[in-house]
Amino acid sequence: MAAKVPYKLLRIRQAVNYYPLEPVRFTPSTLAKIEKFLVNRRLMTAYEERLERCPPIMDIDAVMGLEVEAEKVMPALIENAPPFWTSVQDNSLRNNGREFLLLPSTPEVTRRSLVALMTLFRDGKLGMPDFSWRTSIHVHLNMRNERVEQFLNFLVLYLLFEDSIFSFLGEERRASNFCVPVQETEMSYFISRMLVGKARLPAGLCEWQKYSALNPRPILYNDHASGPGPSENNGKGTVEFRHLGGTYNLSLILQWFNIILSLQAASRRYSPDYIEEKVTELGTRAEYVQLQTDIFGDLLPPPPRDFSSILYSSVAYAKECFCPIPSIDDIVSANARKETGLSQMLELRTRGATTGDARKKKVGAPKLMQFPPGQFWTSGANGIAPWDFSVPATAAQAHQFHHGMGTQPATFVNGFVTQYIDDSEGDQ
Amino acid sequence: MMSDIFFKLPYSDLRLYYNGTFMRAKREGTDNPLRWIYVEEFGEAPAGVNVAFRDTESNTAMLPLKSLKWDFTVPPSGAYNYKNTVVLFFRSPVRQTTKGIAKSNTHFINLMRVVARAGGIPQSFYSAHDFVLSAKSLNLLFEDMEPVSYEKGLEKIARKQSLAYAVNSRISISQGIISTHPSIWLKTRVIGELDLKREIIYPLHTAFVPELLSTFVDKGLIVNQS
């Protein structure tokens, strides 16, 4: 009988019961289809010129999909999309907005298909679509063949470089509510639970929200499905990158693809232990630059000189994922009968709130303390001493003025305390 | 959202994106600071679009959209001092259409909420410190709270005068929930304890030692690394 494979070593398609995905591969027949389309439209020369100017794409075993949103799309363009592209209506867009969808493809097919689409757009004979501020280009990366632990590596490495990615793609995207940086959300809790083995993919992914800049929900869920809510095991088996705004800039798009593929290559290359050690011990700019170069080469901009801006944002967020979160319920119940700072405060406040007959009986009537105007006074272990306030008190301060832990408001004249009731037990 | 795009948005899109949200704005041509307002409704008028808004809990006004200066930046997420506790501000990337700040796209979490939920704080006491989303609360949280110095914040903790205070946007100190020593939090997780008498921090996990060191060493505290 074969030994059971640990969950983290399962392929995601096994873990969530998917079939493997068969992409459009870069074969002579694929190339012939693209070229035939371009020749028929008399776009072959323009396509070849564009292709030559475009950076190459990383040749790794990956499958990508694209969603290219555009506005002012004429009906003729919809009917004459290049091979492997389809289009659907997108209600978030205006002015005949459409979303062009690329079939799952290997990287080189993705590159050529995108150049073909942009060549058709630029040609303008069927109308030149507009990449308005509403549009974006979403990249889907297949995860069905990745092991669960490789997916978790991928998440952590992404988080580590999230700031650099936004620096590369444009800081204005950070403010978009449709592309929220993961580090500005509460997701570290769920990533942490998946990393330490307390939650499996479905539990972690169902908490993830669609409009995160990196959205792994499509691994399992189809947020476009009709019905009352998202349906599980109906997803594409992909993670979605929502960072890139709509653009005709092919060099930028291709560089972005290479950054994504570099992340995937690194998530396969490094062991989880190596990544945990690297991330939790990362503390200097030099270490960060070294790791960034190892993974991305020169694709991402170098981190800022003021490294703390990254160290305490994306790096710190990645570190949080390796730190199991203590359960506050457990802490509170374990310390329910123990004296804590909080219980001391509550006791004092409760005592103050119930100051009255019971306490009077216990400690006697409160003393009325008189002080000359001009100074706050307090008492502590060393006796009565001036309160170090150089200006008269506001009404709010007056209300908050307590003797030790007492809660009775003091009497103020011209902003200075003149008397207060000593309702403490003199134990401060 | 850039202002040139904002002012060109059709009435229907303005309603879709901004109805029922909070935005920072002020009247054009005044020296007043930007304040949070609650956008109630947009109305079409011959001269353009009008906006009805509340700038305080009770004052409602309707003005031409262009007579206001609008700010589209989102405050940085993180810990903010609020009354005598700490409120954590997060963005929530759920599927929705609103921009600005709204219940659907942001979370405001009282640092001590989890403790209260676990029964560690009586509801009557906790609710006095809780954050309720309104223009008034947003102005207090993001604009009006006086900065709390490290020393002052610690003094209030030691005197049991506050539940918590934020040292910076990530780290807060609260009344001790594990022992009598104040607890140190990184956003919503407890990461250590602070022994005030001995001036030593005891981290709960080594991952955050570098951040604790950089936050507290210049304040004369030692981070226990044994």
Chai-1 contact restraints between the chains, C-beta under 6 A:
chainA,res_idxA,chainB,res_idxB,connection_type,confidence,min_distance_angstrom,max_distance_angstrom,comment,restraint_id
A,W133,B,I5,contact,1.0,0.0,6.0,A-B,restraint_1
A,A175,B,V74,contact,1.0,0.0,6.0,A-B,restraint_2
A,N177,B,K99,contact,1.0,0.0,6.0,A-B,restraint_3
A,N177,B,N105,contact,1.0,0.0,6.0,A-B,restraint_4
A,V180,B,R91,contact,1.0,0.0,6.0,A-B,restraint_5
A,V180,B,P93,contact,1.0,0.0,6.0,A-B,restraint_6
A,E184,B,S77,contact,1.0,0.0,6.0,A-B,restraint_7
A,E184,B,R91,contact,1.0,0.0,6.0,A-B,restraint_8
A,T185,B,F90,contact,1.0,0.0,6.0,A-B,restraint_9
A,E186,B,F90,contact,1.0,0.0,6.0,A-B,restraint_10
A,Q209,B,P93,contact,1.0,0.0,6.0,A-B,restraint_11
A,Q209,B,V94,contact,1.0,0.0,6.0,A-B,restraint_12
A,K210,B,R95,contact,1.0,0.0,6.0,A-B,restraint_13
A,Y211,B,P93,contact,1.0,0.0,6.0,A-B,restraint_14
A,S212,B,P93,contact,1.0,0.0,6.0,A-B,restraint_15
A,T280,B,A207,contact,1.0,0.0,6.0,A-B,restraint_16
A,G283,B,P210,contact,1.0,0.0,6.0,A-B,restraint_17
A,K319,B,A207,contact,1.0,0.0,6.0,A-B,restraint_18
A,F322,B,A207,contact,1.0,0.0,6.0,A-B,restraint_19
A,C323,B,H205,contact,1.0,0.0,6.0,A-B,restraint_20
A,C323,B,A207,contact,1.0,0.0,6.0,A-B,restraint_21
A,I325,B,R189,contact,1.0,0.0,6.0,A-B,restraint_22
A,P326,B,V190,contact,1.0,0.0,6.0,A-B,restraint_23
A,I328,B,V114,contact,1.0,0.0,6.0,A-B,restraint_24
A,I328,B,V115,contact,1.0,0.0,6.0,A-B,restraint_25
A,I328,B,A118,contact,1.0,0.0,6.0,A-B,restraint_26
A,D329,B,A118,contact,1.0,0.0,6.0,A-B,restraint_27
A,I331,B,I177,contact,1.0,0.0,6.0,A-B,restraint_28
A,I331,B,I178,contact,1.0,0.0,6.0,A-B,restraint_29
A,V332,B,A118,contact,1.0,0.0,6.0,A-B,restraint_30
A,V332,B,G120,contact,1.0,0.0,6.0,A-B,restraint_31
A,E339,B,T180,contact,1.0,0.0,6.0,A-B,restraint_32
A,T340,B,G176,contact,1.0,0.0,6.0,A-B,restraint_33
A,T340,B,I177,contact,1.0,0.0,6.0,A-B,restraint_34
A,T340,B,S179,contact,1.0,0.0,6.0,A-B,restraint_35
A,G341,B,Q175,contact,1.0,0.0,6.0,A-B,restraint_36
A,G341,B,G176,contact,1.0,0.0,6.0,A-B,restraint_37
A,G341,B,T180,contact,1.0,0.0,6.0,A-B,restraint_38
A,G341,B,P182,contact,1.0,0.0,6.0,A-B,restraint_39
A,L342,B,Q175,contact,1.0,0.0,6.0,A-B,restraint_40
A,L342,B,I177,contact,1.0,0.0,6.0,A-B,restraint_41
A,M345,B,K160,contact,1.0,0.0,6.0,A-B,restraint_42
A,M345,B,Q175,contact,1.0,0.0,6.0,A-B,restraint_43
A,L348,B,K160,contact,1.0,0.0,6.0,A-B,restraint_44
